[in-house]
């Protein structure tokens, strides 16, 4: 993988900038973390070299000063809202995040349940947290939020919320996903801290859009594609331009809410420390791009992947035609099309030749390895074996797993497990390969190449079964599929 981002520089620069912001306010800083604090795979795709846990590792440099508050809305708990990339509910993800943060040595202080209106499921979740020894606090849904400033910033608004007890100068407010009430949690705390005589500040950590990249930079366009379902729009920050005469990039929701936030700060403190929504941010990611061209190409590739994801979601009944239309417009802005995805073109060429589902994988040098459907192997399984042979320098004519080892698995599926498809999935073939690696040198050499599959692009000429799809994701490969279930 070509590297376009200096991760070490980022870890140092970002932590130092946050320290500066803490010192600016004095007693305490509430830092709203937009996006994912952990496993930020979008950032690692569009900024090659950015590690998915970079933001978490950056916080480790501040761990003696920081504590984490995880926000989750009562509505998300009651509706069993699912985090799409992981397939788990938001409340399950809160518990997962607590374990992850603690395993890194970070202090998780509490959980804030926001927008509460008496949901029984939220009460049950609080009882569960209590049984785990995790403090939780209730923040109520406030009538007129966020426009009725006079009511919100009063004892009848923020004043009715629980005061979240914190003990460290940096309070990081994060959440399982959007709409969790992170900003409201921070603002409520500022109100309560002020009443207690504590000088607390607020800042926002939002990786995208990157404020010091051009508006139409592919990395910023890729952010719009990633949030097409939310209809986020990148835009020049008019408040920053007016105040400083400098062009910076933000997005519509932050720009729209800024006058409200400014009014809230002025009502709480009598003044506002920030002249623009960009001022509120602390993100240094744009300063750590080491190769702009690499990141531009990565951004373009991500936009196309988002197109395939959305069109397949529509086929599954999960996507949005409006989101797809927006992504198509974004592709035009970036001057790209689905035909620019080499693996997609290659997979379709193989399907057209064989009239069977096909999978193509692109190596780092740009070469393409394909996998064809056979009576014994599915296309994903064949593609994985072929690419492992290529990476290990093994002749493609050599068998890594003997047919005698694979055929009993096929018979088991068809004769005893009731499967209509006797060809082997990628997980079954990888298990067989791992067993063969104990006795066969070639199988071991191929098996040892599994870590090198990470970040390789993959395309299937049909939508894959969930088992195969998850295998590619777990291997860290960038998978897309055609929006169909069989060859026409």
N, C-alpha and C positions, 0 to 999 in steps of 0.2 A: 504494500500500500504506500503510495506517495504521501509524504507528510506535509501538511500545510499549516500546522499549528504548533506553537512552542508551549507544551504543557507545563514544563518546569518554570518557565517565565511567568506563566499564568498563576500558578500556585503562589509564587512569591508576591507578585504585583497585586493580585486580588486581595490577599490577606492584609497586606500593608495598607491598601486603600480603605478597607473596612475599619482598621485600627484608627486611621485618621478621622473617619466619620464618627466613631465612638468618642474620640477626644474632642471633637467639635461640639458635641452636645453636653459632655460632662458626665452626668450620673448614669445614664442608661440609653441604649439604642435598641429600638424595636425594628428588626430587619425582616421585611416581608419577602419571602422567597417565592418568586413566580416560577412556574415550570417545575421540573423535577430536581430535587436536591440530590437524589441518588438515582442511579441507572438512567442517566440522560442520554439515551441512545440517538435521539435526533441530533443533538449537538455533536456527538462523535461521528455521525455520518456526514454532516455538512462542514465540519471542521476537522479533517483527518489529522489525527495526533491528539485531539482532545479525548481524554479517557472518560468513560461513562460515569465514573465516580469522582471526577476531578473536583466538583464543588464540595463534595463531602470531605475529600482529602485536604482541600483548602481550609475548611473549617477546623480540621484537626490542628492546624497551626494556631488556632485561636481557642482551642478546647478548654483551656483554663479560664477563659473569659466568657464562654458561650454556654447557653442552655437552649434547648429546643422545646417549643410548644407546637403540637400538631393540632391543626384545626380541621374539623369535619362538620358538615351541616347536618342538622337533625333530619332534614328531608332526604338526604342521601342515605342515611341509616334506615329510615322507614321504607324507602323504595328499593332497598338492596341494590343501589347503584353500582355498576360494574366498572372497574378500571379496564378498558379495552385491551391494552397491551399485555396485561397479566392474567386477565380472566378471573379476577377475584373482586369481591365487594370492597367498597371504600372502608368499611369498618374493619374488615380483615386486613386491609392494607395498612391501616393505622397500627395494628399490632405487629405486622411485618416490619414496618418502618422503625418502630421502637426497638425491635430486636436488632435490626441492621445498625442503627445509630449507636446503640449500646455496645455492639460487638466491636465497633471502631473506637470505643472509649469516650463517646460523646454523651453528655448528660441530657436526658429527656426529662424535663420538669413536669409536664402535665399535658392533658388533652383538653382542647376547648371545643365544646359542642355549640355550634352557632345556629342562628335563625330558628331558635327553639320555640315551638308553640304547643308544647305538651305531648309530643310524640311518645307513645308507649315504648316503641323500639329504641328510642334514644335513652329512655330511662333504664331499659334492660342493659343497654351497652354500658351505661355508667356503673351499674351494679357489677358488671363483669370487670370493668377497669378497677373498681374498688377492690374486688377479690384478688386482683393482681398487684395491689398496692400502688396503683397509678392515680394520682389526683386528677380530678376532672372538674370543669367549670362550665356553667351555663351562660350563654349570651343569647338574649331574646331577639326575636324578630321585631324590629322597630318600625312602627307605622311612619310612612313618609320618607323612609331611607332610600336614597341618600340626599334628597333635595330639601327636606324640611329641616334646615340647619338648627333653627332655634329649638325645635323639639328634640332633635337627635342629641345635641350637645347640651343636655340638661339632666337633672335628676330623674326625669321621667323617660329619658332615652338611654344613653350610655350608663347613666346612674343606676338603672335597674339591673344591669348586667353584673355577674359575679366579678370581683376583682381577682385576677389571676396572680397568685403569689409567685414571684420570681426572686432569684437570689444573685444573679450575675449581671454584669454590665451589658452584655450582648444577648438579646433574646431573639432567636431565629424562629420565625413563624412560618411553618411549612404545612403542606396538606397533601392528600392522596391525588388530588386533581383539581380542575377549575371549579369555581362556584362554591368553594368550601368556606368562604368568609374570612380569608386571611387578613385583608385590609381592614375590615370592620373590627377584627380582633385587635389589631395594632392600634387603631384609633380609639377604641374603647379603653384600652390600657393607658393611652396618653391622657385621656380625661381623668381616669382614676389616679394616675400618678401625680398629675398636677394638683388634684385636690389634697393629696398627701404631701405636697411640697417637694416632690421629686422632679428634677429637670430631666425629662425624657425626650428623646428625639425619634424620628421615623425616617427610614430609608427603604428603598425598593431594590431588590436584586432580580432583574429580569434579563435573561441572557439574550432573548430575541424580541423584536428586531435589534440588530447591533447598531447602537446609536451613532457610531462614528464610521459606518460604512455607507456608501451611496444608497439612496432609496431603492433603486432598481438593481442593486447587487444581487446575484443569484442566491446568496446565503439568506438575504432578507426576503426575497421572493419565496424561497423554500419555507420560511416561517409562515407566510400567508397560506401556502398550500397545506401546511400541517394543521392550520387552524381554520380551514375553509368551512368546516361545519359551524364554527362560531362566528364566521363572517368578520374576523379581524382584518383591519386594513392598515397597512403601513402608511405613515404620512410624516411630512416635515413638521417638527414641533414648532407651532407658530409663536408660542410664548417665549421659547428660547431664542428664536430668531428676532423677536421684537426687543427682548431684554439685552441680548449680547451681540446681535448682528451675525450670529453663527448658525449654519444649517446643521441640525442634528435630526436623527430619525427616532420616531416613537410610533405608537399605534393608537388607533382611534379611541379605544376605551380609556387609556391613560390620559389622552388629550382632553376627552370629553369630561372626565371626572376631576381634572385638575382644579377648575374654578371652585368646585364643591369642597375639595380637600383644602384649598387655600382659605376658604371661608371658615372651615372647621378649625384649622390651626389658629386663625385670627381670633375666633371666638374663645378657644381654649387659652391661648397664650397672649393674645393682643397683637400678635404679628406672625408672619409666615417666613420661615427661614429659606424657602425656595422660591425662585422666580419662574420656574418651569417644571414640567414633569420630568424632563431630562435631568434637571438638577437633583431630583430625588433619587436617581439611580446611582449605583456604585459599580456597575458592570465594567470590567476591564478586558473582556474577551477580545474586543476588536483590536486592542493594542498588542495582542499576542499572535496574530496571524503572521506566519513566517513566509508563506508562499501564497500570494493572492490568487494566482491562476489555478493552483490545485484546489483551493476552496471554492472558486467559481465553478469549476467542473463538478465538484462534489455537490454543490448546491443545485446545479442543473439536474444531476442524476437523481437527487432526492425528489425534485418536483415531479419527474416522470414516475418514480416509484409511488408517490402519493396518488398520481392519476390512476395507476393500475389498482392500487388498494381501494380507492373509492369506487371504481367501476365494478370491481368484484364484490364490494359490499352491497352495491345496488342489486347485483344479481342474487345475492343472498337475502335481500330484503332488509338490509341494515343501513344502507347508505342514503345519500341525498343527491338528487339530480341538480339542485342548486349548487351544492358543494362541488360536484363534478364540473358543472359549467364554469364555476369560478377557477378551478384548477386548469381547465382548458384555456381560459383567458390568460392565466399566469404563464402557461407554457408559451403562448404567443409573445408575451412580454419578454420572456427569456430567450426567444427565438429558437425554441426546441420543439420536438415532437416525439411521440412514442417510438418512431422509427430510429431515433438516436440511441435507443437502448439495444446494444449489439446482441445481448443474450436473447432478447425477445425475438429479434429477426432470425437468429440462428435456430431457436427452438421451433419456430413456425416452419422454417425450411425443412427441418427433419420430419416434422409431422406431415407436411405435404408430400414428402417422399415415401413415408412408411404407412401413412393413413392410420397412425396410432399415436397416442399421447407421447410427447417428447419433453425432455428437460435439457437445458443448456446451462453451463457454468463458465464464467469468464475468469481466467487467471490474471494475476497482477501484470503480466507482460502483454495482456490483450488477446492471447490465444483463447479459443473456445473449445471446451470439451462437452460432448453431448451424451445423453443416455436415451436409449430406445426401449420401448415396451417389448417384452418377450413373454413366452408362456411361463417362464420361471421368475423373472424380475420385472418389477414396475419400473417405469422410466426414472423416477427419483432415485431408486436404489441403484439402478445401472449407472446413472450419472455420478453418484457418489463413489462407487467403486472405480469408475474410469478416471475420475479426477484424482483420487488417492494414488492410483497407479502412476499417473502422469507426474504428480508431485514427488513420488518416491523413485522415479526413473525406472519403473518396471515395464517391460514389454506388455502392450495391451492384449497380446494373445495369451499371456499366461493367466491361469486361473488362481485367484486369491483364495477362493473357497471351492472345494470340490462339489460337483453337482450331487454327489452322494450325501453330502452334508445338508444341502439345501432342499432336496426333494422331500425328505421326511417332514420338514416344516411345512412345505406346501401341501402335502397330503393331510397333515394335522388340521390345517386351516379349512380345507375343502371337505374332508370326510367326517371330521369330528366336531369342528367349531362352527359349522354351518355357513362358512364364507362363500359367497358366489365368485369371489376373485381369489384364485389360488396363487397369483403372482405375489412375490414377497415385497413388503413395505421396507422403507429405508431403516426403520428401527430394527426389524427382524434381521436384515442383512448385516447391520453393524454389530449386533450381538453375535451372529455367526462368525463375522470377521474377528471379533475379539477372542473368541474361542480358538479359531484357527491360528491366531498370532502366537499361541503358546507352543505350537509345534512346527510352524511354517515360517521361514525367514522372510519370504516375500510378504506374507500376510502381516507380519510384525512391522516390517518397514512401511507398509501402507497404513496400518493402524496408527503408527507414530506420527503420521502426517495430519491427523485430525485437527490439531490446534491451528494448522496453517490454512484451514478452510475459512477462518474468521475474516469477515469483511468482503469475501468474494461474492460477486453478483450472480444470482440464479434466476432463471425464468422457466416456467412450466407452460406448455401449450394448452393445459386445462387447469381448472382449479383443483388443488390437491386435497386429499383427505386430511383431516385435522392432525392425524398421527404424523404424516410426512411433513406437513407445514410446521409443526412444533419442533421436529428434528432439525430442520433448517434454521429455525430461530434459535434453538439451543446451541447450535454450532456457531452462531454469530454471523450467519450468512444473510445477504440482502436479497430476499425472495420477492418475486412478483409473479403473477399468473394471468393468463388470458381469462376473460369473464365467461367461461363456458365449462360445462361438466363433462363433455365428451367430444370426440372428433366428429365434425359434420361431414 
